[in-house]
Amino acid sequence: MLFDNNLSHKLVARLIDIFPDSSHVMFEDMDESEDDEIWSFSMEQNFTIITKDADYNEMNFLYGFPPKIVWVRVGNCKLADMERIIRRNSIAINEFFHNKELGVIEIS
């Protein structure tokens, strides 16, 4: 997964046990990039974008997938809470990765 700017870069290390090939836009020198650039990069590098940004859902509606989008539908929360939310949904996220018919999954 590629974590978007609206999620902490610390999540990559905290979730390495369940999502070992993840990165963050900051680690890819894309923390100042526009959504469409991140979209293109994710498609080229076979990343699923994980974000709190509704714009990616709209892009998926317009352009389809890949890339796939994990849309985290929660307000501001602490890092530990976000980690728990993602861990609690990890089975659904992994099933989503392998589903060839779905482009977006919403988690909360």
C-alpha positions in Angstrom: 0.0 0.0 0.0 1.0 3.6 -0.5 0.0 5.8 2.4 -1.2 9.2 1.5 -0.1 12.5 3.2 -3.2 12.6 5.3 -2.0 9.4 7.1 1.2 9.3 9.2 4.4 8.0 7.7 4.9 6.1 11.0 2.1 3.7 10.0 4.4 2.1 7.5 6.7 0.8 10.2 3.9 0.0 12.6 2.0 -2.1 10.1 5.0 -3.8 8.4 4.0 -7.2 9.8 0.7 -7.2 7.9 1.5 -4.9 4.9 5.3 -5.5 4.4 5.6 -3.9 0.9 4.0 -0.6 2.0 5.4 2.9 1.6 4.4 6.5 2.2 4.3 9.3 -0.3 7.0 11.1 1.8 9.4 8.1 1.3 8.8 8.3 -2.5 9.5 12.0 -2.5 5.9 12.7 -3.4 4.7 14.5 -0.3 4.2 17.7 -2.3 2.7 15.9 -5.3 -0.8 16.4 -6.7 -3.3 13.6 -6.4 -3.1 12.8 -10.1 0.7 12.3 -9.9 0.3 10.0 -6.9 -2.5 8.1 -8.8 -0.2 7.6 -11.8 2.8 6.6 -9.6 0.6 4.1 -7.8 -0.7 2.6 -11.0 2.9 2.3 -12.4 4.3 0.8 -9.2 1.3 -1.5 -8.5 0.4 0.3 -5.2 -3.0 0.4 -3.6 -3.5 3.9 -2.2 -4.6 4.2 1.4 -6.1 7.6 2.2 -8.6 9.7 4.0 -9.0 11.9 0.9 -12.4 11.6 -0.9 -10.7 12.9 -4.2 -9.3 9.4 -4.8 -12.8 7.9 -4.7 -13.9 10.4 -7.3 -10.9 9.6 -9.5 -11.7 5.9 -9.2 -15.3 6.7 -10.3 -14.0 8.7 -13.3 -11.0 6.5 -14.4 -11.6 3.1 -12.9 -8.8 1.1 -11.4 -5.9 0.4 -11.0 -4.9 1.7 -8.6 -7.2 0.4 -6.0 -8.2 2.7 -3.1 -8.5 2.0 0.6 -10.6 5.0 1.8 -10.3 5.5 5.6 -13.6 7.2 6.6 -12.7 8.5 10.1 -12.0 12.0 11.4 -8.9 13.1 13.1 -7.5 10.5 15.5 -4.3 9.5 17.2 -1.7 7.3 15.5 -2.5 4.3 17.7 -6.2 4.6 16.9 -5.5 4.7 13.2 -3.3 1.7 13.5 -6.1 -0.2 15.3 -8.6 0.8 12.6 -6.4 -0.6 9.9 -5.5 -3.7 11.8 -9.1 -4.4 12.6 -9.9 -4.2 8.8 -6.8 -6.0 7.6 -8.6 -9.2 6.5 -11.1 -7.2 4.5 -8.3 -5.1 3.0 -6.3 -8.2 2.0 -9.4 -9.8 0.4 -10.0 -6.5 -1.4 -6.4 -6.7 -2.9 -7.3 -10.0 -4.6 -10.8 -9.0 -5.7 -10.6 -8.1 -9.4 -14.0 -6.5 -9.5 -13.6 -3.9 -6.8 -11.6 -0.6 -7.0 -12.5 1.0 -3.7 -13.0 -0.2 -0.1 -14.2 2.0 2.7 -13.1 1.3 6.2 -13.9 3.0 9.5 
